[in-house]
Amino acid sequence: MNARFEKAAVLGTGLIGGSIAGGLRAKKLARSVVGFGRGIDNLERARKLGLIDRGTTELREALDGADLVVLAAPADACVALLAELAKLDPPMSANAVVTDAASVKRVVVAAAATAGLGRRFVGAHPMAGS
């Protein structure tokens, strides 16, 4: 089976982001999965657990060449990440799909529109718990 994505960038490697990253790897949906976080601890834990191929605290490095971007952070953090993403040129692959796992949508969808993502942004919702 061929990977659907060359590079997936998972922005946030906590419980939900780590689960998404692990699923991408387990199903071989991406050739590489890069985790992004503000601190190294979750990134290193995710790498040791085999959830990501590598981790970085540099947003540009995480996004460089990514054709799938998953925002896996609280809504306010997703809004801040989208604002940062809009400043990077080019932030990711021209055809990248961007999605999120925030619990609320209105502010995240508005931030994605402001970031110029248009139809490339697909709002999602995490399915977590038992």
N, CA, C and O atoms as a MOPAC input file, in Angstrom:
PM7 MOZYME 1SCF
protein

 N      0.83100 1    -1.17900 1     0.00000 1
 C      0.00000 1     0.00000 1     0.00000 1
 C      0.87500 1     1.24100 1     0.00000 1
 O      1.79900 1     1.35800 1     0.80500 1
 N      0.58600 1     2.15800 1    -0.89400 1
 C      1.33300 1     3.40700 1    -0.96200 1
 C      0.80400 1     4.39800 1     0.05300 1
 O     -0.40100 1     4.47600 1     0.28900 1
 N      1.70800 1     5.15600 1     0.65200 1
 C      1.31000 1     6.19700 1     1.59700 1
 C      0.49400 1     7.25100 1     0.86400 1
 O      0.80300 1     7.60800 1    -0.27300 1
 N     -0.53300 1     7.74000 1     1.51200 1
 C     -1.35700 1     8.79100 1     0.91800 1
 C     -0.69300 1    10.15000 1     1.03500 1
 O     -0.93900 1    11.04100 1     0.22300 1
 N      0.15700 1    10.31000 1     2.06000 1
 C      0.83800 1    11.57100 1     2.29000 1
 C      2.34200 1    11.31700 1     2.37800 1
 O      2.78200 1    10.30100 1     2.91500 1
 N      3.11500 1    12.25000 1     1.84500 1
 C      4.56100 1    12.15800 1     1.98200 1
 C      4.98000 1    12.50500 1     3.40100 1
 O      5.75100 1    11.77900 1     4.03000 1
 N      4.46100 1    13.62700 1     3.90000 1
 C      4.85300 1    14.09600 1     5.23200 1
 C      3.63200 1    14.63200 1     5.96100 1
 O      2.94000 1    15.52500 1     5.47200 1
 N      3.38200 1    14.08000 1     7.12200 1
 C      2.32600 1    14.58600 1     8.00200 1
 C      2.99400 1    15.33000 1     9.14600 1
 O      3.93000 1    14.82200 1     9.76300 1
 N      2.51500 1    16.52100 1     9.42500 1
 C      2.99400 1    17.30500 1    10.55900 1
 C      1.87700 1    17.33700 1    11.58800 1
 O      0.78700 1    17.84000 1    11.31300 1
 N      2.14300 1    16.80600 1    12.76500 1
 C      1.16500 1    16.79700 1    13.84600 1
 C      1.60700 1    17.84800 1    14.85700 1
 O      2.62900 1    17.69600 1    15.52600 1
 N      0.82700 1    18.90500 1    14.95400 1
 C      1.16900 1    20.02800 1    15.81100 1
 C      0.53000 1    19.81800 1    17.17200 1
 O     -0.62100 1    20.18600 1    17.40600 1
 N      1.29800 1    19.22400 1    18.05200 1
 C      0.82200 1    18.84300 1    19.38700 1
 C      0.86500 1    17.33000 1    19.50200 1
 O      0.13700 1    16.63400 1    18.79400 1
 N      1.70700 1    16.81400 1    20.38100 1
 C      1.85900 1    15.36200 1    20.48600 1
 C      1.45000 1    14.85400 1    21.86200 1
 O      2.06800 1    13.94100 1    22.41000 1
 N      0.40900 1    15.45300 1    22.40900 1
 C     -0.15900 1    14.95200 1    23.65500 1
 C     -1.00700 1    13.72100 1    23.37000 1
 O     -0.75200 1    12.99700 1    22.40700 1
 N     -1.99900 1    13.48500 1    24.19100 1
 C     -2.82200 1    12.28300 1    24.06500 1
 C     -3.50200 1    12.18400 1    22.69900 1
 O     -3.39700 1    11.15500 1    22.03200 1
 N     -4.18600 1    13.22300 1    22.28600 1
 C     -4.91200 1    13.16400 1    21.00600 1
 C     -3.95100 1    13.22700 1    19.82700 1
 O     -4.04400 1    12.40200 1    18.91900 1
 N     -3.02800 1    14.18700 1    19.82000 1
 C     -2.07000 1    14.29600 1    18.72100 1
 C     -1.20000 1    13.07000 1    18.58900 1
 O     -0.92400 1    12.61200 1    17.48000 1
 N     -0.76200 1    12.53000 1    19.72500 1
 C      0.03500 1    11.30800 1    19.69400 1
 C     -0.75600 1    10.14200 1    19.13100 1
 O     -0.21700 1     9.32500 1    18.38400 1
 N     -2.03400 1    10.06100 1    19.48500 1
 C     -2.88500 1     8.99400 1    18.95300 1
 C     -3.06400 1     9.12400 1    17.44700 1
 O     -3.00500 1     8.13300 1    16.72000 1
 N     -3.28000 1    10.33900 1    16.98500 1
 C     -3.42300 1    10.56800 1    15.54300 1
 C     -2.12100 1    10.21600 1    14.82600 1
 O     -2.13700 1     9.53100 1    13.80300 1
 N     -0.99200 1    10.68700 1    15.36700 1
 C      0.30800 1    10.39000 1    14.75900 1
 C      0.54700 1     8.88500 1    14.70500 1
 O      0.99300 1     8.36000 1    13.68500 1
 N      0.24900 1     8.19100 1    15.80500 1
 C      0.42700 1     6.74200 1    15.83800 1
 C     -0.45500 1     6.03500 1    14.82900 1
 O     -0.03300 1     5.05900 1    14.20800 1
 N     -1.67200 1     6.51600 1    14.66200 1
 C     -2.58400 1     5.94400 1    13.66700 1
 C     -2.07600 1     6.14000 1    12.24800 1
 O     -2.16200 1     5.23500 1    11.41800 1
 N     -1.54800 1     7.32400 1    11.97400 1
 C     -0.97500 1     7.59300 1    10.65400 1
 C      0.17200 1     6.63700 1    10.35300 1
 O      0.29300 1     6.12300 1     9.24100 1
 N      1.00900 1     6.40600 1    11.35700 1
 C      2.15000 1     5.49100 1    11.16700 1
 C      1.68800 1     4.04400 1    11.06300 1
 O      2.14000 1     3.30500 1    10.18900 1
 N      0.78700 1     3.64100 1    11.95400 1
 C      0.33600 1     2.24000 1    11.96800 1
 C     -0.34700 1     1.85100 1    10.66000 1
 O     -0.18100 1     0.73300 1    10.17200 1
 N     -1.10700 1     2.77200 1    10.10300 1
 C     -1.83100 1     2.50200 1     8.84600 1
 C     -1.00900 1     2.85300 1     7.61300 1
 O     -1.47300 1     2.72000 1     6.48000 1
 N      0.23300 1     3.30900 1     7.85600 1
 C      1.14200 1     3.69600 1     6.76400 1
 C      0.49100 1     4.71100 1     5.82800 1
 O      0.59500 1     4.60800 1     4.60500 1
 N     -0.17800 1     5.68800 1     6.42600 1
 C     -0.84100 1     6.73000 1     5.64700 1
 C      0.09600 1     7.87200 1     5.27000 1
 O     -0.22500 1     8.67700 1     4.39600 1
 N      1.24800 1     7.94500 1     5.92500 1
 C      2.23900 1     8.97000 1     5.62100 1
 C      3.62700 1     8.32800 1     5.62900 1
 O      3.92600 1     7.47100 1     6.46000 1
 N      4.46500 1     8.76100 1     4.68900 1
 C      5.83400 1     8.23500 1     4.65000 1
 C      6.61700 1     8.67300 1     5.88600 1
 O      7.43900 1     7.92000 1     6.40700 1
 N      6.35800 1     9.89600 1     6.34900 1
 C      6.99300 1    10.34800 1     7.58600 1
 C      5.99300 1    11.17200 1     8.39200 1
 O      5.15300 1    11.88100 1     7.83800 1
 N      6.10700 1    11.06000 1     9.70200 1
 C      5.24500 1    11.80600 1    10.62200 1
 C      6.16200 1    12.60800 1    11.53900 1
 O      6.97500 1    12.04800 1    12.27400 1
 N      6.01500 1    13.92000 1    11.48100 1
 C      6.81800 1    14.81700 1    12.29400 1
 C      5.92400 1    15.45800 1    13.33800 1
 O      4.86100 1    15.98900 1    13.01800 1
 N      6.35500 1    15.40500 1    14.57800 1
 C      5.62000 1    16.04200 1    15.65500 1
 C      6.19100 1    17.40300 1    15.96300 1
 O      7.40300 1    17.60400 1    15.90000 1
 N      5.31800 1    18.34600 1    16.29900 1
 C      5.73200 1    19.68300 1    16.70500 1
 C      5.18200 1    19.94800 1    18.09400 1
 O      4.04800 1    19.58400 1    18.40500 1
 N      5.99100 1    20.58500 1    18.92400 1
 C      5.54300 1    20.97600 1    20.24200 1
 C      6.39800 1    22.10000 1    20.77700 1
 O      7.48100 1    22.37700 1    20.26200 1
 N      5.89900 1    22.74400 1    21.81800 1
 C      6.63800 1    23.86500 1    22.42700 1
 C      7.75600 1    23.36200 1    23.33100 1
 O      8.74000 1    24.06800 1    23.55200 1
 N      7.61200 1    22.15000 1    23.85400 1
 C      8.63400 1    21.56900 1    24.71900 1
 C      9.06900 1    20.21900 1    24.18700 1
 O      8.33100 1    19.56500 1    23.44900 1
 N     10.24300 1    19.81200 1    24.55400 1
 C     10.83300 1    18.59700 1    24.00000 1
 C     10.30100 1    17.32100 1    24.65600 1
 O     10.38000 1    16.25200 1    24.05100 1
 N      9.76300 1    17.40400 1    25.87300 1
 C      9.37300 1    16.19500 1    26.61700 1
 C      8.33400 1    15.34700 1    25.88700 1
 O      8.55800 1    14.15500 1    25.67800 1
 N      7.20100 1    15.93600 1    25.49300 1
 C      6.17400 1    15.16900 1    24.77100 1
 C      6.69000 1    14.66200 1    23.43400 1
 O      6.34700 1    13.55900 1    23.00700 1
 N      7.51400 1    15.46800 1    22.77200 1
 C      8.06900 1    15.05000 1    21.47500 1
 C      8.97000 1    13.83000 1    21.63700 1
 O      8.88800 1    12.87800 1    20.86000 1
 N      9.81000 1    13.86700 1    22.63200 1
 C     10.71600 1    12.73600 1    22.85900 1
 C      9.93300 1    11.49400 1    23.27600 1
 O     10.24600 1    10.38800 1    22.83700 1
 N      8.92800 1    11.66900 1    24.11000 1
 C      8.08300 1    10.53500 1    24.51900 1
 C      7.37100 1     9.93600 1    23.30500 1
 O      7.32400 1     8.71600 1    23.14900 1
 N      6.82300 1    10.79100 1    22.45200 1
 C      6.12800 1    10.31000 1    21.25000 1
 C      7.08300 1     9.56800 1    20.31900 1
 O      6.70900 1     8.56100 1    19.71700 1
 N      8.31600 1    10.06400 1    20.20200 1
 C      9.29900 1     9.38300 1    19.34600 1
 C      9.67900 1     8.03100 1    19.93000 1
 O      9.75700 1     7.04000 1    19.20400 1
 N      9.91500 1     7.98600 1    21.23000 1
 C     10.28100 1     6.71700 1    21.86500 1
 C      9.15800 1     5.68900 1    21.77900 1
 O      9.42100 1     4.48800 1    21.70800 1
 N      7.91700 1     6.14700 1    21.78400 1
 C      6.77500 1     5.23500 1    21.65800 1
 C      6.49800 1     4.83700 1    20.20600 1
 O      5.60700 1     4.02900 1    19.94300 1
 N      7.25500 1     5.39900 1    19.27000 1
 C      7.06700 1     5.07300 1    17.85700 1
 C      5.88200 1     5.77300 1    17.22700 1
 O      5.40200 1     5.34400 1    16.17800 1
 N      5.39400 1     6.85100 1    17.85000 1
 C      4.23600 1     7.56900 1    17.31500 1
 C      4.62500 1     8.54300 1    16.21600 1
 O      3.83700 1     8.80900 1    15.30900 1
 N      5.84300 1     9.07500 1    16.29600 1
 C      6.35500 1     9.99900 1    15.28700 1
 C      7.74500 1     9.53400 1    14.85700 1
 O      8.43200 1     8.81500 1    15.58200 1
 N      8.13500 1     9.95700 1    13.67400 1
 C      9.48200 1     9.65300 1    13.20000 1
 C     10.50700 1    10.58600 1    13.84000 1
 O     11.61700 1    10.17800 1    14.18000 1
 N     10.11000 1    11.84000 1    13.99600 1
 C     10.97800 1    12.80700 1    14.66700 1
 C     10.13200 1    13.96200 1    15.17500 1
 O      8.99700 1    14.16100 1    14.74400 1
 N     10.70600 1    14.71800 1    16.09900 1
 C     10.01200 1    15.84900 1    16.68200 1
 C     10.83800 1    17.10600 1    16.56600 1
 O     12.06100 1    17.04900 1    16.44000 1
 N     10.16200 1    18.25400 1    16.60900 1
 C     10.83500 1    19.53700 1    16.53000 1
 C     10.04000 1    20.59400 1    17.29000 1
 O      8.81700 1    20.50800 1    17.40600 1
 N     10.75000 1    21.58300 1    17.80000 1
 C     10.10200 1    22.72500 1    18.43300 1
 C     10.05000 1    23.91400 1    17.47600 1
 O      9.64100 1    25.00900 1    17.86100 1
 N     10.46400 1    23.69300 1    16.23400 1
 C     10.45900 1    24.74500 1    15.21000 1
 C      9.29900 1    24.51200 1    14.25300 1
 O      9.27400 1    23.50900 1    13.53900 1
 N      8.33900 1    25.43200 1    14.23400 1
 C      7.14000 1    25.26600 1    13.39600 1
 C      7.49500 1    25.16500 1    11.91900 1
 O      6.96100 1    24.31000 1    11.21100 1
 N      8.38600 1    26.02300 1    11.44900 1
 C      8.76400 1    25.98000 1    10.02300 1
 C      9.32700 1    24.61500 1     9.64400 1
 O      9.00900 1    24.08800 1     8.57800 1
 N     10.15100 1    24.04600 1    10.49700 1
 C     10.73400 1    22.72600 1    10.23000 1
 C      9.65000 1    21.65600 1    10.17200 1
 O      9.68600 1    20.77700 1     9.31000 1
 N      8.69000 1    21.73000 1    11.08500 1
 C      7.60500 1    20.74300 1    11.09400 1
 C      6.76900 1    20.83700 1     9.82000 1
 O      6.37600 1    19.81600 1     9.25700 1
 N      6.50100 1    22.04300 1     9.37100 1
 C      5.61300 1    22.25300 1     8.22200 1
 C      6.29700 1    22.10400 1     6.87700 1
 O      5.63000 1    21.85600 1     5.87300 1
 N      7.61100 1    22.24900 1     6.83400 1
 C      8.33500 1    22.24200 1     5.57200 1
 C      8.02700 1    20.98300 1     4.75800 1
 O      8.39900 1    19.87700 1     5.15000 1
 N      7.35000 1    21.15800 1     3.63300 1
 C      7.02200 1    20.05300 1     2.74800 1
 C      5.85200 1    19.19000 1     3.18900 1
 O      5.53200 1    18.20500 1     2.52400 1
 N      5.21000 1    19.53500 1     4.28900 1
 C      4.09300 1    18.71400 1     4.77400 1
 C      2.90600 1    18.81500 1     3.81400 1
 O      2.55200 1    19.90200 1     3.35700 1
 N      2.30700 1    17.67300 1     3.52200 1
 C      1.09300 1    17.68200 1     2.71900 1
 C     -0.13300 1    17.29600 1     3.54600 1
 O     -1.24600 1    17.24000 1     3.02300 1
 N      0.07200 1    17.03200 1     4.83000 1
 C     -1.00700 1    16.88300 1     5.80300 1
 C     -0.55500 1    17.56800 1     7.08200 1
 O      0.52400 1    17.27800 1     7.60000 1
 N     -1.38200 1    18.47800 1     7.59100 1
 C     -1.08500 1    19.18400 1     8.83700 1
 C     -2.26300 1    18.96900 1     9.77300 1
 O     -3.40600 1    19.27400 1     9.43200 1
 N     -1.97200 1    18.43900 1    10.96300 1
 C     -3.00200 1    18.18400 1    11.96800 1
 C     -2.71800 1    19.07200 1    13.17000 1
 O     -1.67300 1    18.95300 1    13.80800 1
 N     -3.65600 1    19.96400 1    13.47300 1
 C     -3.56400 1    20.81500 1    14.65700 1
 C     -4.19200 1    20.04800 1    15.80500 1
 O     -5.40900 1    19.87000 1    15.84200 1
 N     -3.37800 1    19.59500 1    16.73200 1
 C     -3.85600 1    18.75600 1    17.84200 1
 C     -3.55600 1    19.46200 1    19.16200 1
 O     -2.71400 1    19.02800 1    19.94700 1
 N     -4.26200 1    20.54700 1    19.37500 1
 C     -4.03900 1    21.37900 1    20.55300 1
 C     -5.38200 1    21.97900 1    20.96100 1
 O     -6.35200 1    21.89000 1    20.20900 1
 N     -5.44700 1    22.58600 1    22.14300 1
 C     -6.67600 1    23.28600 1    22.52300 1
 C     -7.01300 1    24.38000 1    21.50500 1
 O     -6.13000 1    24.85600 1    20.79100 1
 N     -8.26600 1    24.77300 1    21.44000 1
 C     -8.72900 1    25.72700 1    20.42700 1
 C     -7.90800 1    27.00700 1    20.41000 1
 O     -7.52700 1    27.46900 1    19.33500 1
 N     -7.62300 1    27.59600 1    21.57300 1
 C     -6.85500 1    28.84100 1    21.58200 1
 C     -5.44300 1    28.63300 1    21.04600 1
 O     -4.90200 1    29.51700 1    20.38300 1
 N     -4.84900 1    27.49500 1    21.31900 1
 C     -3.51800 1    27.18700 1    20.78200 1
 C     -3.59200 1    26.96500 1    19.27200 1
 O     -2.67800 1    27.36300 1    18.55100 1
 N     -4.66500 1    26.33500 1    18.78100 1
 C     -4.84200 1    26.15200 1    17.33100 1
 C     -4.94800 1    27.50100 1    16.63100 1
 O     -4.36200 1    27.69900 1    15.56700 1
 N     -5.69600 1    28.43000 1    17.23000 1
 C     -5.82900 1    29.77300 1    16.66000 1
 C     -4.45400 1    30.43700 1    16.58200 1
 O     -4.11900 1    31.04100 1    15.56300 1
 N     -3.66700 1    30.33300 1    17.63300 1
 C     -2.32500 1    30.91800 1    17.63900 1
 C     -1.42800 1    30.24400 1    16.59700 1
 O     -0.66600 1    30.91900 1    15.90600 1
 N     -1.51700 1    28.91900 1    16.48300 1
 C     -0.71800 1    28.20500 1    15.48200 1
 C     -1.10000 1    28.62000 1    14.06700 1
 O     -0.23300 1    28.78600 1    13.20900 1
 N     -2.38900 1    28.78500 1    13.82500 1
 C     -2.84300 1    29.20900 1    12.49500 1
 C     -2.33500 1    30.60900 1    12.16600 1
 O     -1.98200 1    30.88200 1    11.01800 1
 N     -2.29500 1    31.49100 1    13.14600 1
 C     -1.75300 1    32.83700 1    12.93000 1
 C     -0.26300 1    32.76700 1    12.59500 1
 O      0.21100 1    33.49200 1    11.72100 1
 N      0.47100 1    31.90400 1    13.28100 1
 C      1.90100 1    31.71700 1    12.98500 1
 C      2.08100 1    31.10200 1    11.60400 1
 O      2.94700 1    31.51900 1    10.83500 1
 N      1.25900 1    30.11300 1    11.29900 1
 C      1.33000 1    29.43200 1    10.01300 1
 C      1.13700 1    30.42000 1     8.87000 1
 O      1.81200 1    30.31900 1     7.84600 1
 N      0.21700 1    31.38100 1     9.03300 1
 C     -0.06800 1    32.35400 1     7.97800 1
 C      1.14500 1    33.23400 1     7.67700 1
 O      1.25800 1    33.76000 1     6.56900 1
 N      2.04700 1    33.40200 1     8.63200 1
 C      3.23000 1    34.25500 1     8.45200 1
 C      4.36300 1    33.54300 1     7.73700 1
 O      5.27500 1    34.19800 1     7.23100 1
 N      4.32700 1    32.21500 1     7.68100 1
 C      5.39800 1    31.44900 1     7.05300 1
 C      5.16200 1    31.36100 1     5.55800 1
 O      4.03400 1    31.14300 1     5.11500 1
 N      6.23200 1    31.53100 1     4.77000 1
 C      6.07300 1    31.52800 1     3.32400 1
 C      7.18700 1    30.71900 1     2.68600 1
 O      8.34200 1    31.12500 1     2.81600 1
 N      6.94000 1    29.61900 1     2.01400 1
 C      5.67800 1    28.86200 1     2.08000 1
 C      5.66400 1    28.00700 1     3.33600 1
 O      6.69500 1    27.46100 1     3.72900 1
 N      4.53000 1    27.89000 1     3.95400 1
 C      4.49100 1    27.13500 1     5.19800 1
 C      4.50600 1    25.61900 1     5.01000 1
 O      4.96800 1    24.88200 1     5.88200 1
 N      3.99900 1    25.16100 1     3.87100 1
 C      3.83900 1    23.72200 1     3.66100 1
 C      3.63200 1    23.48000 1     2.18000 1
 O      3.71000 1    24.41700 1     1.38500 1
 N      3.37600 1    22.26400 1     1.80200 1
 C      3.10100 1    21.93500 1     0.41100 1
 C      1.91300 1    22.75800 1    -0.09300 1
 O      0.97300 1    23.02700 1     0.65500 1
 N      1.96400 1    23.14900 1    -1.35000 1
 C      0.89400 1    23.97300 1    -1.92500 1
 C     -0.46300 1    23.28700 1    -1.89000 1
 O     -1.49300 1    23.96000 1    -1.88500 1
 N     -0.48100 1    21.96300 1    -1.86600 1
 C     -1.74400 1    21.21700 1    -1.85200 1
 C     -2.03500 1    20.56700 1    -0.50200 1
 O     -2.84900 1    19.64800 1    -0.41800 1
 N     -1.38400 1    21.03300 1     0.53500 1
 C     -1.54500 1    20.41900 1     1.85300 1
 C     -2.98200 1    20.50200 1     2.35000 1
 O     -3.68400 1    21.49000 1     2.13400 1
 N     -3.39100 1    19.44200 1     3.01600 1
 C     -4.67300 1    19.40900 1     3.71500 1
 C     -4.38000 1    19.75300 1     5.17100 1
 O     -3.44900 1    19.21500 1     5.76900 1
 N     -5.18300 1    20.65400 1     5.73600 1
 C     -5.00800 1    21.06300 1     7.12600 1
 C     -6.28400 1    20.71400 1     7.87600 1
 O     -7.38600 1    21.02100 1     7.42000 1
 N     -6.13100 1    20.07500 1     9.02300 1
 C     -7.28300 1    19.72400 1     9.84700 1
 C     -6.92900 1    19.97200 1    11.30800 1
 O     -5.79100 1    20.30400 1    11.63800 1
 N     -7.91300 1    19.80800 1    12.16800 1
 C     -7.66300 1    20.05700 1    13.58300 1
 C     -8.40500 1    19.03800 1    14.43000 1
 O     -9.27100 1    18.30800 1    13.94900 1
 N     -8.03900 1    19.01000 1    15.70500 1
 C     -8.70400 1    18.13600 1    16.66400 1
 C     -9.19000 1    18.95200 1    17.86500 1
 O     -9.32900 1    18.42500 1    18.96900 1
 N     -9.44400 1    20.23900 1    17.63700 1
 C     -9.92700 1    21.10900 1    18.71500 1
 C    -11.38000 1    20.77700 1    19.03100 1
 O    -12.12300 1    20.28300 1    18.18200 1
 N    -11.76200 1    21.05600 1    20.25500 1
 C    -13.11200 1    20.69200 1    20.69300 1
 C    -14.18700 1    21.66000 1    20.20600 1
 O    -15.37000 1    21.32200 1    20.21800 1
 N    -13.79500 1    22.84600 1    19.78400 1
 C    -14.76000 1    23.81100 1    19.24900 1
 C    -14.30500 1    24.23900 1    17.86800 1
 O    -13.11500 1    24.17700 1    17.55900 1
 N    -15.23200 1    24.67000 1    17.04200 1
 C    -14.89400 1    24.94000 1    15.64400 1
 C    -14.93000 1    26.39900 1    15.24200 1
 O    -14.08100 1    26.82800 1    14.46000 1
 N    -15.86500 1    27.17500 1    15.73500 1
 C    -16.07400 1    28.52900 1    15.20100 1
 C    -14.78100 1    29.34900 1    15.16200 1
 O    -14.43400 1    29.90800 1    14.12100 1
 N    -14.07000 1    29.42300 1    16.28300 1
 C    -12.85600 1    30.25100 1    16.31500 1
 C    -11.74700 1    29.64600 1    15.46400 1
 O    -10.96600 1    30.38000 1    14.85800 1
 N    -11.66600 1    28.33200 1    15.41000 1
 C    -10.62200 1    27.67500 1    14.62700 1
 C    -10.90200 1    27.84800 1    13.13300 1
 O     -9.98500 1    28.13900 1    12.36400 1
 N    -12.13800 1    27.67600 1    12.72100 1
 C    -12.49800 1    27.85800 1    11.30600 1
 C    -12.25500 1    29.30300 1    10.88000 1
 O    -11.75800 1    29.55100 1     9.78100 1
 N    -12.60100 1    30.25100 1    11.73800 1
 C    -12.36200 1    31.66000 1    11.42600 1
 C    -10.86400 1    31.93600 1    11.29300 1
 O    -10.44800 1    32.65200 1    10.38200 1
 N    -10.05800 1    31.38000 1    12.18200 1
 C     -8.60800 1    31.56200 1    12.11400 1
 C     -8.02800 1    30.91600 1    10.85900 1
 O     -7.09700 1    31.45700 1    10.26400 1
 N     -8.56400 1    29.77100 1    10.45000 1
 C     -8.10100 1    29.10800 1     9.22600 1
 C     -8.41900 1    29.97200 1     8.00600 1
 O     -7.60900 1    30.07200 1     7.08400 1
 N     -9.58900 1    30.58800 1     8.00200 1
 C     -9.95200 1    31.47700 1     6.89300 1
 C     -9.02000 1    32.68700 1     6.85700 1
 O     -8.55600 1    33.08400 1     5.78800 1
 N     -8.74900 1    33.27100 1     8.01700 1
 C     -7.84000 1    34.41400 1     8.10800 1
 C     -6.44300 1    34.03300 1     7.64800 1
 O     -5.73800 1    34.84900 1     7.05400 1
 N     -6.03900 1    32.79300 1     7.91900 1
 C     -4.71700 1    32.30300 1     7.50300 1
 C     -4.65100 1    32.01600 1     6.01300 1
 O     -3.58500 1    31.68800 1     5.49300 1
 N     -5.78900 1    32.13700 1     5.31300 1
 C     -5.81200 1    31.92900 1     3.87100 1
 C     -5.86000 1    30.47800 1     3.44200 1
 O     -5.44300 1    30.14100 1     2.33300 1
 N     -6.36800 1    29.61300 1     4.31200 1
 C     -6.38200 1    28.18300 1     3.97600 1
 C     -7.55700 1    27.77100 1     3.09700 1
 O     -7.49700 1    26.73500 1     2.43500 1
 N     -8.61200 1    28.55700 1     3.08100 1
 C     -9.74000 1    28.27200 1     2.20300 1
 C    -10.22100 1    26.85000 1     2.28500 1
 O    -10.46400 1    26.32600 1     3.37200 1
 N    -10.35900 1    26.22400 1     1.13900 1
 C    -10.88900 1    24.85700 1     1.06600 1
 C     -9.90600 1    23.78600 1     1.52500 1
 O    -10.27100 1    22.61600 1     1.63300 1
 N     -8.66900 1    24.17400 1     1.79500 1
 C     -7.68100 1    23.18200 1     2.26200 1
 C     -7.89300 1    22.82300 1     3.72500 1
 O     -7.36100 1    21.82000 1     4.20000 1
 N     -8.67200 1    23.63800 1     4.44900 1
 C     -8.91100 1    23.37100 1     5.86700 1
 C    -10.17800 1    22.54000 1     6.02900 1
 O    -11.24000 1    22.88400 1     5.50900 1
 N    -10.04100 1    21.44100 1     6.76100 1
 C    -11.17200 1    20.55700 1     7.04400 1
 C    -11.27500 1    20.43800 1     8.56100 1
 O    -10.46900 1    19.74900 1     9.18600 1
 N    -12.25500 1    21.10400 1     9.15100 1
 C    -12.43600 1    21.02200 1    10.59600 1
 C    -12.86700 1    19.63100 1    10.99300 1
 O    -13.69900 1    19.01900 1    10.32400 1
 N    -12.30800 1    19.12800 1    12.07600 1
 C    -12.63000 1    17.78900 1    12.55200 1
 C    -12.87800 1    17.85000 1    14.04500 1
 O    -12.80500 1    18.91900 1    14.65000 1
 N    -13.16500 1    16.72800 1    14.62500 1
 C    -13.37100 1    16.65000 1    16.07300 1
 C    -12.80500 1    15.33800 1    16.56900 1
 O    -13.00500 1    14.29800 1    15.94200 1
 N    -12.09500 1    15.37500 1    17.69400 1
 C    -11.50000 1    14.13000 1    18.18600 1
 C    -12.55500 1    13.19700 1    18.76800 1
 O    -13.54100 1    13.64000 1    19.35700 1
 N    -12.33800 1    11.94400 1    18.59900 1
 C    -13.14600 1    10.92100 1    19.23100 1
 C    -12.24000 1    10.32700 1    20.29900 1
 O    -11.31100 1     9.58300 1    19.98600 1
 N    -12.50800 1    10.65400 1    21.56100 1
 C    -11.62200 1    10.22200 1    22.62500 1
 C    -12.42400 1     9.60900 1    23.76500 1
 O    -13.63200 1     9.81200 1    23.88100 1
 N    -11.74000 1     8.87900 1    24.57500 1
 C    -12.37100 1     8.26600 1    25.75100 1
 C    -12.78500 1     6.84400 1    25.47300 1
 O    -12.47800 1     6.28200 1    24.42100 1
 N    -13.48800 1     6.26900 1    26.43000 1
 C    -13.89700 1     4.86100 1    26.27100 1
 C    -15.21400 1     4.78300 1    25.56400 1
 O    -15.72800 1     3.68800 1    25.33400 1

